[in-house]
Amino acid sequence: MKNQKLHELLPDSLKTGLTIAERKLIDEASSGELIDYRSQNPETDKLENASNWGPERTIRAMLLRWMFCDETACKLVHYKGIWIAGVKIVGDLDFEGAILSRALRIIFSAIPAEIVLRNATTQELHVISCHCGSIKAYSMNSSGNLFIINTVINGGLFLPGAKIGGQLSCKGAKLNNPDGDALTADGLKVTGNMFLNEGFEATGAVRLLGAEIGGQLSCNGAKLNNPDETALDAEGMRLEGTLIW
């Protein structure tokens, strides 16, 4: 059903150049259901081919920011939040300092630029089976889970000072930052379990200095690659549960 009120609220800067995919997102934002842009053609849907995806699968990052950060617009989004699959999000997905009162779940999608969550307050956030640029979540405060699962991150995952009220899962994630830190989580606080397992790979340093994890830390099968430098530095880490390696 068309979300007419949300269309009417769109600022002029977003109305200009509105793509087919963006219209669909606005129309279905109140449904609470998966908004699926995949073609069901395995070759076309490969994330390696995302540069070929056209306006029917392209969403501007600034539209998502508006939908979550504009108080009136956000009220027209389903209380379950937004769940999208098979899109290309262009531009930095910048939620710096924002309060996200709805969950955001992105799966099987390409986000070539950065995801910025510095000092953001979030609920549930999932980035699953995606390709994306670096994720910068310095001092992020999440009341729920942070899932970055089976996702390729080019540029590193940065979580220093972040607080995760649920679980932090990076199962199967591949973090690539060979000239720096693949994962920086100094001072990270996780209420539940933390998972760096099931095919997790890091090219670059993994830092967990002073991190506090309320459950277990599972690194079963993890591959850490940082030639001639320290691959894992967890000095001062506090772990309430067990370490699985």
N, C-alpha and C positions, 0 to 999 in steps of 0.2 A: 504494500500500500504506500502510495506516495506521501512523503513527509512534507506536506506543503508548507507548514510553518517554518521548518528548518530552511527550506529553499528561500522563503521570503526574508529570513534573517541574514542570509549571506551578504557579507560586505562586497562592495563593488570590485575590490581587488581579487576576490575569489570567483565572482561571477564571470569575469573575463577569462576566457580560455577554459571554461569548465569542461572536463572530459566526460566521455561516456561512463567510465569507471567511477568518476566522482559523483555523477548524477545517481548512479546505482547505490553508492555508499550512502548518500543523503536520503534516498528513498527508503532504504532498508535499515537505517540506523536505529529505528525504534522497534525493530523486530526481536532483538535479542538472539537471533539465529546466525549461523555461519553465513557470511556473504562470500560466495565462492566465485572467483574469476577464472578458474582453471578451465582449459579447453578440453581436458580429458584425452588429449593427444600427448603421449609420453615424451615425444621428441620436442614438441613445441613448449611443453610445460617445464622442461629442464631449466634450472636456474642459470645455467651457463648461456642460455639463449634469451635471457631477460632483456638484453639490449634491443632485441627485435620486437618486443611487445609494444603494441600501439596504444592509442588513447582508450581503447576498451579495457586495458589492464594497467593504466597509469594513474596514480594518485599523487597529488602534490602534498608534501609533508606539511605545509602550512595550513592545508585544509583540516588535517587531523588535529593539529594544534588548536585551531579555532574551535572545532567540535568538542574538544575536551576542556579547553581553558576559558571559553566564553560562557559565562554563568547561565545565560538564557538558553544558548544552544545546547549546552550539556544536559539541561533538564529534558530536552527532547530526544536524547539518546536513551535507549533502554537501560534499566538499572543494572542489567548484567554486563553492560559495556559493549564494546565493538570487537567482533571476531571476524577476521578477514583472511582469505587464502588466495594465493596465486596472483599477487599484484607486484608492480614495481613502484616503489615510493621514491619520488625524486626530491632532492634537496635534503638538508639536515633535518632529521626528526627531532626538533629542539623543544624539549619540555623543561629547560632549565628554570628552577625556581617555581615550577607550576605545581598546583594541587590537582591531581587526577582523582576525581571522585567516582570514576567508572573504571572497570577492568579493560585492559587492552591486550588482545591476543592476535598475534600475527604469525601465520604459518605458511610454509612453502612460498615465500616471497623474497624479492630482491630489494635491498635497501643500500644502494651503493655508497651513499654518504654516511655521515655519523648519526648515531643515536645519542642525544645529549639529555641526561637526567640529573645533572649536577644540582644538588639541593632541592630536588623534586620530592614531593610526597605522593606516593602511589598506593593503589590497592594491588590487585593481581596483575602481573605483567608477564606475558609469555612471548618469547621470540623463538619459534620452533621450526627447524628444518628450513632455515633462511640463509642467505648470503648477505652480509652487511659490512659496513665500515666499522671503525672503532666504536665501542660503547663507553661513554664517559658518564659514570654514575657516582661521582664524588659526593659523599655525604647524603646520598639518597636515603629516604626513609620510607620503607614499604611495610604496610600493615599485613600484607599477605605474602604469597610465594613469588619468587623471581625465578622463572624457568628460561634458561638459554640453552636449549637442547638440540643436538644434532645440527648446530648452526656454525657456519664458517665465518669467523670474524677476522677481517684484514685490518690490523692496526691495534689490536689489543682490547682487553676488557679491564676497565678501571673502576674499582669499588672502594677506594680508601675512605674510611670513616662512615661507610654505608651501614644502615640498620635494616635487617630483613626480619620481619615478624613471623615468617613461616619458614619454608625450606628454600635453599638456594641450590638449584640443580643445573649443572653444566654437562650433563650426560651426553657423551658423543660429540661435544663441541670441539672445534678445531680453531685455536687461537694463533694467529700468525703476526708476530711482530719481532722478527729476528734481530733487529738493531736496538731493541729496548725490552720493555716488560710485556709479556703476553697476558699476564694476569697480575694486577696490582690490587691487593686487598688489605693493606696495612690498616689495622684498627677496625676491621670489619666486625660486625656483630650479627650473628645469625641465631635466631631463637631455636630453630629446628635443626635438621640434618643438612649437610653440605655434600654434594656429589660432584666429584671430578673423575668420573669412571665411564665404563661401557664405551670405550673408544675415544675418551678425552685425549686430545693432543695439544701441546703447547710448544710453539717455536718462539723462544725468548724466555726471559726469566718469569718464574712464578713466585710472587711475594705474598706471604701471609703473616707478616710481622705484627705481633700483638693482637692477632685476630681472636675473637671469642666465639666459639661454636657450641651451641647448647645441646646438640645431639651428637651423632657420629659424623666422621669425615671419611668418606669412601673414595679412595683413589685406585680402586681395583682395576688393573689393566691400563692405567694412565701412562702416556708417553710424554716425557718432558725432555725437550731438546734445546740446549743452550750451549753450544760448543765453546770450550775454553773459559766459560763463565759459570757462576752458580746457577743451577737449574731450579732449585727450590730453596727458599729462605723462609723458614717459619719460626724464627727466633721469638720467644715470648708468647707464642700462641697458647691459648687455653682451650682445652677440649673436654667437654663434660661426658661425652660418649666414647666410643671406641674408634680407633684408627684402623681402617681396612685398606691394606696395600697389596 
